[in-house]
Amino acid sequence: MYDFRELPLLTAARLACGLSADSRAWRKIRGEELRFGERMTVLMFDVLTQIRFYTARGAGYKAAFPKALYTELTGAKSEKNTDGFDSADDFERERQRIMSS
């Protein structure tokens, strides 16, 4: 496979012209590792695994929550953007600041 960054622009355009959107070259350019169908299959598997966990008896007994296969395959990490408050007074101060803005 050619490195498209090293090719002349015209040559790269000619080579890319006939490729389907799902080709390895286009996926490499976009930085994708999995095809769309593969992504959807893995996400469905993760959702079904979570549903099975919640409906099983183990969920009530603090069993280990199943790891998402999607994050292991793609390396995507979910970032939690949550801030906590140390006391009710801190919460009220922040609430008043937001309400007065």
C-alpha positions in Angstrom: 0.0 0.0 0.0 1.3 3.4 -0.9 1.7 6.2 1.6 -0.6 8.8 0.1 1.4 11.6 1.7 4.5 10.8 -0.4 2.7 10.6 -3.7 2.3 13.5 -6.1 -1.2 15.0 -5.8 -2.3 13.9 -9.3 -1.2 10.3 -8.8 -2.9 10.1 -5.4 -6.1 11.5 -6.9 -6.0 9.0 -9.8 -5.5 6.1 -7.4 -8.2 7.2 -5.0 -10.8 7.9 -7.8 -11.8 4.3 -8.2 -11.8 3.3 -4.6 -15.0 2.6 -2.7 -15.6 4.6 0.5 -15.1 1.4 2.5 -11.7 0.6 1.1 -8.6 0.2 3.4 -7.0 3.3 1.9 -10.0 5.5 2.6 -10.3 4.1 6.1 -6.6 4.8 6.7 -7.0 8.4 5.5 -10.0 8.9 7.8 -8.2 7.2 10.7 -10.8 4.5 11.0 -9.9 1.0 12.1 -13.3 -0.7 11.8 -15.9 -0.6 9.0 -19.3 0.8 9.7 -20.9 -2.6 9.8 -18.3 -3.9 12.2 -18.7 -0.9 14.5 -22.5 -1.4 14.6 -22.1 -5.2 15.3 -19.7 -4.5 18.2 -21.9 -1.8 19.6 -24.9 -4.1 19.5 -22.9 -6.8 21.2 -22.0 -4.3 24.0 -25.6 -3.3 24.5 -26.8 -6.9 24.6 -24.1 -7.7 27.1 -25.2 -4.9 29.3 -28.9 -5.9 29.0 -27.9 -9.5 29.9 -25.9 -8.1 32.9 -28.9 -6.0 34.2 -31.4 -8.9 33.8 -29.2 -11.5 35.3 -29.1 -12.3 39.0 -25.5 -11.2 39.2 -26.4 -7.6 38.7 -28.1 -7.5 42.1 -25.0 -8.9 43.8 -22.5 -6.3 42.6 -21.0 -8.5 40.1 -18.3 -7.0 37.8 -19.8 -4.9 35.1 -18.8 -6.2 31.7 -16.1 -4.3 29.8 -17.1 -2.8 26.5 -15.6 -4.5 23.5 -15.9 -1.4 21.4 -13.5 0.6 23.7 -11.0 -2.3 23.6 -11.0 -2.5 19.8 -10.9 1.2 19.0 -9.1 2.5 22.0 -11.9 5.1 22.5 -12.2 6.2 26.1 -15.3 7.9 27.5 -14.5 11.0 29.3 -16.8 11.9 32.2 -17.3 15.6 32.5 -18.7 15.6 36.0 -17.8 17.8 38.9 -18.8 17.2 42.4 -19.5 19.4 45.3 -18.0 19.0 48.8 -21.0 20.4 50.6 -24.5 21.6 50.1 -23.2 25.2 50.5 -20.8 24.8 47.6 -23.7 23.6 45.5 -25.9 26.5 46.4 -23.1 29.0 45.7 -22.6 27.6 42.3 -26.3 27.4 41.6 -26.7 31.1 42.6 -23.8 32.0 40.3 -25.3 30.2 37.4 -28.8 31.7 38.0 -27.5 35.2 38.3 -25.6 35.0 35.0 
